Amino acid sequence: MENDLKKEIAEFRNNVKKIEELQREQKEIIKEIKDIEEKIQFISKRMGQIEKEIEDLKEELKKLEESEKFILKRKPSWLDIILSLGKAWKEWKKDYDECIRKQEEVFKQKKNKEKENKECEKDCDCLKKEKQTLMEKVKAIDSEQKQIEKKVNSFKVKYTIQEIHKSQDEKDRELTSPWHIKEWRELRAKIFLSALKLHKAFLIENRAYVEENLRLVEEWLESRVWDEYISELALMTLSLIVPVISTTFASVGRMLKKIGSESIGWLLIDEAGQALPHHAIGAIYRAKRVIVVGDPKQLEPVTTLSSGFIDAISEYYDIQSIFKKLYSASQEVNKVIWRPDVGSCQVLADYANNVGTKLGNDWVGSPLRVHRRCLNPMFDISNKVAYEEMMIYELGNKSRSLNLMEPCWIDVKGETFDKDWYHWCEEEGEVLI
């Protein structure tokens, strides 16, 4: 089943890719057709002008022929030639020759125009044939595209795949899980469970070696191992047993001191909006891939560095110029977000992400807008105050396990009994009870 589904998904992806390629090809051909139509229109317009010019030349030629007949009628007799001592002949001959010359010139122009007109007709016919060929190609592409789309739609129906549309309602769009394939995810979960079983079998089969390595892990966690190879071996052993290791940035410097670059497969930084960038850099350096998750609108990071010290360091290393180069291809960058007293690890990660949106003056990368935890009115208030009402409220079919009163804020005035960690306000307790 896994192999069959893989083949179906591979075929589906190829079909989607093929449709995109056909659409691009069709778009280019349609552009060519439009260019050809413009050329045909231009040539047709030119042919109309040429035909008018030919008609004008014919009319002029007709007039010159009439002039020639008139000149011939005025041809001097021998007596007129003798009496004028040849002057009458010379004048007549000059007029006659000029008329013939003009006729020949106009006739030549007419022939050239007729030749040009034939060439235009030939070019126009060639362009029409080319247009026809391209239109047939568009028709063939359209037919092929429809056949592939049938296969794609059949796959979508079979696996109930959701898609995102521009015309879709905003809430429906955000609640959509695009390209979600239930069967694929179920198989992926089975593979994950099988991988865990494989890990378990490996650990049981090689328990003697694993136990030896666990001693190394213990020494490594207690900072009693200084060799880089042994440290990485300890980390690999621990990762084999415990797929997810939780730690803090404060501990990374000690815990991963002898761990080299890209030794960690995945680094997940949670609550990155509260993390200082320079605190995360050591862990990021040691990871192949990093996922940064956080909310820049919640608690900001706390730094003990003074503004004057930050200004001096940034001026000495020209941090502003470096930052501009790093983020030149990204969104418009706030001039001071690189400062540790202003920008968190989350903020810098957001600006490195080209996919996102503006929230006030801040750029938020790949925002998750659907909220599924707190009840109203807390959600509505925080949504309006912090998120410009961009969040979407969705608790689904969840019901409260306890029969509690509707959520609300109650203003209670009273005194707190404070003793070490113990804080109690009698008035608040009475209201709650």
N, C-alpha and C positions, 0 to 999 in steps of 0.2 A: 504493500500500500504506500509506504514511504517513497519508494522509487517512482511509482505511478504518479503520485502527487507532485513530486519534484519535476518529472517530465512535463506534467500539465502546467505547472507554474512557469517553467522555463519556456514552454511554447507560448504561454500567455504573455510573458514579458517580451518575447521576440515579436509577437503579433502587435503588441502596443507600440513597440519601437518601429516596426514596419509601417504602421499607420502614420506615425509621426513623420517618417521618411517620405511616405507617399504624399502626405499633406504638404510637406516642404517642396517636393518635386512638382506637385500640382500648382502650388503657388507661384513657383518660378516659371512654369509653362504659361500660366494665365498672364503673368507679367509680359512674357515674350509675345503672346497673342495681342495684348494691348499695344505693345510697341509696333507690331506689324500693322495693326488696324490704324494707328496714327500715321504710319508710313503710307499705307494705301490711301488714306484720306488726303495726305499731302500730295501724293502723285495724282490722284483724281482731280484735285483742285488745280494742279499744274496743267493737267491735260485739258481741263476746261478753258484755262487761259490760252493754251497753245491753239486750241480749236478756234477761239475767238480771233487770235492773231492771224491764223490761216485765212479765215473769212475776210478779215480786213485786207490782207495781202491780195486775195482774189479780187476783191472790189477795186483795189488800187491798180491791179493788173488790167482789169476790164477798162478802167478809165484811160490807162496808157495805150491800150489797143485802139480805143476811140480816138485818142489824140493822134496816133499813128495814121489812121484813116484820114483824119482831117488834114494832117501835114501832107499826105500823099496827094490829096485833092489840090493842094496849093503848090504842087511841083511846077516850077517855071518852065515855060516853053523855050525852044531854041532861040526864038526871036528875042524874048526877054533876056536870055543869057547873053546874046550878042550885043544887044543895045546897052546892057549894064556892064559890059566888059567882064562878064563872069561873076560879078558881085552877087547877083540874085541867086545864082547856083550855090555859091559858098554859104550864104545865109540860110538857104533852105536845107542844104546838106548838114549844117551845124545843128539845126533844130531836129532834123530827122535822126541823126546819130545820137543826140542826147536822149531822145525818146526811146530809141532801141536800147541804149545803155541802161536806162532806168528800168525798162521791161526785163532785161536780163538780170539785173540786180534784184528786183522784186521776185522774179521767178526762182532765183537761187535761194532767196530768203524763205520762200514758200516751200521749196524742196527740203531745206534744212529743218523747218518747223514740222513738216510731215514726217521726216525721219526721226526727229526728237519725240514726236507723238507716238510713233510705233515702238520706240524703245521704252517709253513710259508704259504703254499697253503691255509690253513683254514683261517689264519689271512688276507691274501690277498683277499680272497672271501668275508669275512665280511666287509673289507674296501671298496671293490667295490660296495657291496650292500648299504653300508652307503652313499657312493658317489652318487649312483643312486637316493637314497631317497632325498638327499640334492639337487641334480640337478632338481628333480621333484618339490621340494619346491621352488627353484629359478624360475622355469617356472611358477608356480602358483602365486608367488609374482609378477612376470613380467606381467602376465595376469591381476591381480587385479590392479596393478599400471596403466596399460594402460586404464582400464575402468574408474578409478578415474581421470586420466589425461584428458580424454574426457570431464568429467563433469567440471573440472577446466578450460579447454580451452573454453568450451561452455560459461561459466560464463565470461571469459575474453573478448570473442567476443561480447557477449550481452552488456557488459558495457564498451567496448573499453578500457580495462585496458592496460597501458603501463608498460613494464618491462625493467630492465637494464641488458645488456649483456656485457661480457668482450670484445667481438669482436666489440662492437658498437663504432662508431666514437665518439671521445671525446666530440665534441660540441653537437652532438645529445644526448649523454648520460646526459650531464649537463642540457640540455633543457627539459629532460624527467621529467614528474611528475609521479613517480612510484606508482602503486596501487591507481591511481586517479579514483574514481567512481563518475561520474557526478550526477547520481540520488541520491547517498548517500549525497553528498555535498549540493544538492538542498534541500533535506529533513532536513539536519542539519541546513541550513539557515532558513527554515520554523519553525523549533523547536525554534531557537534563537529568531525569530520575535514573535513567540507565547509566549515565556518566557517574552519578553518585554511587551507584551500586558497584561500578567498575573500580572507583576509588576505594570503596570499602573492601572489595575482594583483593585489590592490590595491597592494601595496608595489612590485611589479615595474612596474606600469603608471605609478605615480606616484613612481618612484625619485628623480627630480630633486628633487621637493619633500621627499621623505622624507630624502634626504641633507642637505638644508638644515636640516631639523628635527633631524637627528641631531647636527648641530653645536651646536644649542641644548641638546640633551640632555647633551652633553659639558660645556658651560658650566654647565648647571644642576647636574649631579652634582658639579662642582668648586666649587659655591657662587659662581659668577660671574654668576648671573642673579638680580635682585632684584624683577623685576616679577611680580605674581601671575598675570596672564594668560599671560605667556610661560612661567612655571613649570608651569602646568597644561597648556599646549600641549605642553611637553617630556614631561610625565608621560604624556599621552595617546599621544604618538608612541611612547614606550618601551613602553607597555602593548600597543600594537598589534603591536609586533615581538616582545616578550617578555611573554606572558600572565601569568606569575607572577614577581614581583620579591621577592627575599629580602633582608631587612635585619635590623638589630638595633634595639632601643629606644634604644640610645645614639646611633645614627645618625639616627633619625627627626627629631629636633629640627632638625638641620642640613639633612638631605636634603629634608624636606617643609616647610621653614620658610615658604615662600610659597604652599603648597598650602592651599586653603580647606576649609571644612566639607563633608563628604560628597562629596569629590572622588574617593575610592577606592571602587570597587564593593564589593569583599569584602576584609575584613581577617581573616586566619587567624593566630591566636596559638597557637603550639605551645609545649609545655613551660611552660604558663601557671602551673603550680604553683610554678615558680621565679621568676616575674616579679612585681615590686612593682606594685601598682595605679597609683601615680602615675607610674611609668615608661611605662605603657601608655596613659594618658589622652590623650596627644597624637595617637597613631595612631588611637585609637578615635574621637576628635573628627573626624578627617578621613575616616572610613569610613561608608558607608551601612548596611552590614551587617557584623556581627562574629561569627566563630566562635571560641570559646575552648576549647582542648583541653589537657588536662594531667592530672596525677595528684597530688592533694593529699597522698598518702601517700609520695611520693618526696622528693627534695631540696627543702627550703624556701628561700624567697628570703632573700638576705643584705642587710641594711640597715646603714648607718653612722650612722643617726640614733639618738641616745640616748633612753632611755625617758623621761627628764625633759623633753626637748624635745618629744617626741610628746605627753606629758600636757599640757604648757602650750598647745600649738597646739590640741589637741582641746577643752580647756576654754574657750579664748578663742572658738572658732567654734561651740561647743556641738555637736560632731560626733555625739555619741551620740543627741541628739534628731533630728537630720537623718537619721541612719541608720535609726532606728526608723520614721520616716515612709516612707522609701524601701522598706523591707522589711516593712511592716505586713501586706501581703496574702500574704506568702510563709511559709515554714516558720519555726518558732521559731528565732530568731537568737541565736547566741552573742554575748554582750555586748561582746567585745573583738576580733571578727574584722576590724573595720574598721581596726584599728591596723596600720600598715605593717610592724611588727616581729612581727606575729602572722598576719595574713591576706594571702594572695597574690591575684593577679589571678584565678586559678582559683577560689579560695574565694569571692570576691565574686560571680563569675559563677554559681557553683553556687547560692548563696543567692537569686539573682535568678530561678532556674529552679524552677517549681512542680512539675516532673516529676523525680523522683529517689528517693533512699532514704537511710536513716540508716546510717552506718558508725561504730559507737561513738557518740560524742557529736557527730559531724560530719555535715552534710548534703551529699550528693554528687548533683549534678544530672545526669540522663540518663547513668548509668554504663554503660560498655561492659565487661561482665563476662567475655567470652570471651578467653582468652589463647592466642595461636598462635605464640609465639616460643621462649622458653627451655624446656629439657628438665627432667625431674625428676632429682635431688630439689630443684633450685633452686626450681622452681615451688611444690611442696608447702610448702616452708619459708617462702617469702615470703608465700604465700597464708594460712598459719596465723598468721604473725607480724604482718603488716600489714593483711590484708584480711578477717579474721574468717571465713576459708574461704568467702567469697562468690564468688571467681573460679572460672571453669569452664575446665578444661584441654582444649584441642582442637588437635591438630596435623594432623588429617586423615590423608591418605595420604602425607604428606611423609616422605621417607627421607633418611638422612644420605648426603652425597656422599662422605664419607671413612669408612673402616672404623676408627672410634675406639673406645676403651674406654667403658664405661658412665660417665655423668657422676657425679662424686663430689668431695668435698673431701679434700685430702691435707695433713696437718699436717707441715710441713718446718721444721726448725730449722737456721739457718745464718746467715752473715754476708753483707751486701750490699756489693759493690764499687761505690762511688758516685763517679762522675766526671762533673760537669756534668749532662747529661740521661741519661747512660748508667748504668743500674742492673742489676746482675747478681748472682745468688746461685748459686754453684757447686753447692750441695746441691740446690737446686730443679731446676737443669738436669739433674743426674744422674738424679733421680727421673723427670723427664719423658722422658728418652732411654731 
